[in-house]
Amino acid sequence: MKFLSAISAAPDTDDAVTEVLRSFQAQGNAGADVAFVFLTAHHTLEADRLVEKLWLELDPQCMVGCSGDGVLGGDMEIERQPGLAVMVGQLSGVRFHPFHIADDLDWRHMLTDEAELAERVGYGPLTRGIVGFGDPFTTPAGQLLTALDAACPNAPLVGGMASSGRQPGENILIRNDQVLERGFVGVSISGPVAVQAVVSQGCRPIGKPLVVTKAKENIIEQLGGRPAMEMLREIVNSLGPQDEKLLSSGLFIGRAISEYRDTFGRGDFLVRNVIGVDEQTGAIAAADFIRVGQTVQFHVRDAATAGEDLAAMLEAQKGNPAAGSLLFSCNGRGTRLFNTSGHDIGQAKKAMPQTPVAGFFAAGEFGPVGGKNFIHGHTASFAMFR
């Protein structure tokens, strides 16, 4: 098993492709079974030619990718300027099944028929994971993730939403030698390979875990038998000056994925935004459905917390570095969050200096938490191959 990654900041599309191919030659590329391709909006008008040249020159079994607000590869991140990042892999005996879910009729079939979705994705007993990319204007992400959990158990989905476009038709998706504008593309990976998902949500808990005692849909009315706002105010009043300052950047709430724990730690919560409070009723609105009996905990996030969380998640990789890794960072991270460029890929290279990495800045990142697939915001989501 061998992976290589390459990145180019050349503004001319032909020059960028040539630079990437030369980089692979210099690294001793001897062919590719799979290729992952990520490009910025600066190259989308020439995407057909870019994809055709990479497809012919790399000659992989399959190739998937998308356009993004920025790209990551090698040891650098390129934001808001021309960028092309590619990762290739040789994986003997591994089967790659590329797929595309396109229009409304296609979605109706895929979301209502588990067997048909599993067949389209290429899911089987030896499937180890799925890497996928969606156009946010034409992909019902929430429904898709629920359907994949049912149709393809034990196959984590890692990837993200294309982010180069601000309106329909401006994003592109790549499936083999095709350039597409709608739907969802991906590849299922089966055989003698481990695909590990690592998701850093970049948050730190405050206060203590609390049980929801009254709720309706996304409205939390009571926590521990008391009005939710009353419990939140009590937590805020107990914070130190530094944590209290973080509240100005936003408040988050995590719901425990599993209730069958005596203690909860990093990775046990699915973190979502607190989107509103009602001072009159004492209720809190979350960007998620909450039910009575669930355990929740409030969280805060800033650059230091996000960096600390990512470093902690990657610490476990040091003893067993991956052969290759895809990285999907929120387009709200990068220099929009950190005061230096290349933060997330730098952390990855620090923990796994020999592991090739490539990816893009996404408008929503896919990654499992507690064994279920979710779409996140402000996260760094990895697919690691061993």
Secondary structure as GFF3:
##gff-version 3
##sequence-region A 1 386
A	DSSP	beta_strand	2	8	.	.	.	ID=ss1
A	DSSP	alpha_helix	13	26	.	.	.	ID=ss2
A	DSSP	beta_strand	34	40	.	.	.	ID=ss3
A	DSSP	three_ten_helix	41	46	.	.	.	ID=ss4
A	DSSP	alpha_helix	47	58	.	.	.	ID=ss5
A	DSSP	beta_strand	62	68	.	.	.	ID=ss6
A	DSSP	beta_strand	70	73	.	.	.	ID=ss7
A	DSSP	beta_strand	76	79	.	.	.	ID=ss8
A	DSSP	beta_strand	84	90	.	.	.	ID=ss9
A	DSSP	beta_strand	95	101	.	.	.	ID=ss10
A	DSSP	alpha_helix	104	112	.	.	.	ID=ss11
A	DSSP	alpha_helix	114	121	.	.	.	ID=ss12
A	DSSP	beta_strand	127	134	.	.	.	ID=ss13
A	DSSP	alpha_helix	141	151	.	.	.	ID=ss14
A	DSSP	beta_strand	157	161	.	.	.	ID=ss15
A	DSSP	beta_strand	173	175	.	.	.	ID=ss16
A	DSSP	beta_strand	178	180	.	.	.	ID=ss17
A	DSSP	beta_strand	184	190	.	.	.	ID=ss18
A	DSSP	beta_strand	195	200	.	.	.	ID=ss19
A	DSSP	beta_strand	204	205	.	.	.	ID=ss20
A	DSSP	beta_strand	210	216	.	.	.	ID=ss21
A	DSSP	beta_strand	219	223	.	.	.	ID=ss22
A	DSSP	beta_strand	226	227	.	.	.	ID=ss23
A	DSSP	alpha_helix	228	237	.	.	.	ID=ss24
A	DSSP	alpha_helix	241	246	.	.	.	ID=ss25
A	DSSP	three_ten_helix	247	249	.	.	.	ID=ss26
A	DSSP	beta_strand	252	256	.	.	.	ID=ss27
A	DSSP	beta_strand	269	278	.	.	.	ID=ss28
A	DSSP	beta_strand	283	286	.	.	.	ID=ss29
A	DSSP	beta_strand	295	300	.	.	.	ID=ss30
A	DSSP	alpha_helix	303	315	.	.	.	ID=ss31
A	DSSP	beta_strand	324	330	.	.	.	ID=ss32
A	DSSP	three_ten_helix	334	336	.	.	.	ID=ss33
A	DSSP	alpha_helix	343	351	.	.	.	ID=ss34
A	DSSP	beta_strand	357	362	.	.	.	ID=ss35
A	DSSP	beta_strand	365	369	.	.	.	ID=ss36
A	DSSP	beta_strand	372	376	.	.	.	ID=ss37
A	DSSP	beta_strand	380	385	.	.	.	ID=ss38
###
